[in-house]
Amino acid sequence: MNIKGTVNLAPGTYILDSGAGMSMTNTGAALNCTGCTFIMMNSSGGSVGTVDLEGGTLNISAPSTGCTVGASGCYDGMLFYQSRSAASDNTVKINGNNGATIAGALYFPKADITFNGDSGMSANCMQIVAKDVKFTGNSSITNSCPGVDYGAFTGKKVRLVE
């Protein structure tokens, strides 16, 4: 999925399989989706695709339908999900801007995630699971999670949870 202009996706689950990835490197591009989950798979045993969102504007949020978490097909709160059976390490790069909004969990257990430059994005209940997470340049995230007991944070904080 190579985003070059303004892309408005319908709510739903988008599966990127067998090395298929997502990229948006054009500064004039925009990705908009409310209620989306992106699943990175490797059903053929190959590599999992990369996510390279370094240009343009992101306005993406996970579904919040109120389904029973753990039920088949329920991805409430999950924005990106990388298959746990990923055969190889891959990279995820996000370089948002002040107009960017990301809402949901980023689950990349075998990936290195890098937030570059002036990310300055707002995030609602963003939770990150990754092999490595790196903030470079002036990157910062303002995270807000109303009504959840672990609260909000601003800046570069790491919280380890079990």
N, C-alpha and C positions, 0 to 999 in steps of 0.2 A: 504494500500500500504506500504509494509515493504521493504525498499531498503537496500540490503546487499552487493551488488557488484556495478559494473558500470552499470548505467541505462541511456540509451539514448532514450528519448521520442520524438516522432514526434510532430511537431507543432499541436496544437489543444486545445480543451476544455476537461478537465478531471473532471468528476463529482463524488465526494465522498459523498454517501448518507447514511442516517440512521445509524449514528454512525461510519461509515468508516472513517479512518484517514490516516495520512501519517507519517511514521517514518523512520529515518535514523540515527542509533546510532553506526554503525560500522565505525571506523576511516578509513578503507580502501575503503569505499563506495564512490560513486560519482553519482550525479544526474545532467544530462545535458539536457536542453531543451530550444530551442529558439522559441518563439512564442507560449507559453503555458499559459493557465489560469486554475487554480485549484479552483473548486467550492465546498464548504462544505455546504451540504444541510441536511434537516431533513424532507423529504416529508411524512414520516410515523408518524410524530409528536414526534419522539424520540429525542435523543440527537444528537448534531453535533459532528463529530469526532475531535480529537486533531491533531495538527501538532507538531511533535517532530523531529527537524532536528539538532541534537546535535553532529553528527560525520560525517566524510567524507568531501567531497567537493561539494559545490553547484555552478552550473553555469546555472542559470535559468533566463529567460526573458519573459516578457509579449508580446503579439502580437502587431504589429504596422502596420496593413494592410491598414490604411487610410480609414476605413469604417466610416460611419456617427455615431458618438458617440450617444448612446441612441437608435440606431436602433436595432431591434430584432437580437440577436446573435452577436452583436458587443461588444467585450471585449478589445478593444485597450487600452493598458496601464495598464490593470488589471491583476496582477499576482495571487493573492489569493482573493477570495470573499467568505465570510461567509454569509449565508442566514440571512436576518434581522429578520426572524421569528424563529431563534434559540431558543429552549425552555430552554436551560440551559447555564450557563457560561462554558467556557472551556479554556484550556491553549494552547499557542503557544510558543515553545522554538526554538530559532535559535542560534547555536554556530558555526559560520562559521570560516574560517581561512583566511590567507593572499591570498590564491588562489581563494577565493570565490567571485562570482559575482551574484548580484541580481538586476534585472531591472524591475521595475513596482510597482504598488500600492498594499499594503497589507490592505485589508478591513476586519476587524474582530471586528464589533461593540459590541459584547458581550464577547470578549475574553481578557485575560491578555497576553500580549506579553512580553517575556523575551529574551534579547540578552545576552548570557553568555560569560564569559572568553575572550579569544583573538579573538573576532569576526574579527576585522581588515579587514572587507570585503569592496569591492568597490560596490557602488550602483549607478545605473543610474536612476534618477527621481523617487527614492523610496519615496512614500508617505504612511503614516501609519494612519489608523483609527482603534482605539482599545479602549476598556474600560480602560485598564491600560497598560502603556509601561514602562518596567524596563530595565536598563542597569546595569549589574553586572560585577565584576572583572575588567579586562582590556578592556572591550568591547568598540569598537569605529567603526564608520561607516564613510566612505568618500563618500559623495553624490554629484553627478554631474548631472546637468540638463541643457545642453547647449540649448540656444535659448528660454528658458522659463523665464519669468520675475521674479520669486521668487528666482532664482539663486542657486548657489551651497553652500554647507556647509561641514565642516569637524568637527568631534567630536560629542559631546553630546549637541545638541541644541534642544530646543522645540519651535515650531512656531505654534501659534494658528491661525486658519483661519476660516472664516465664509463660 
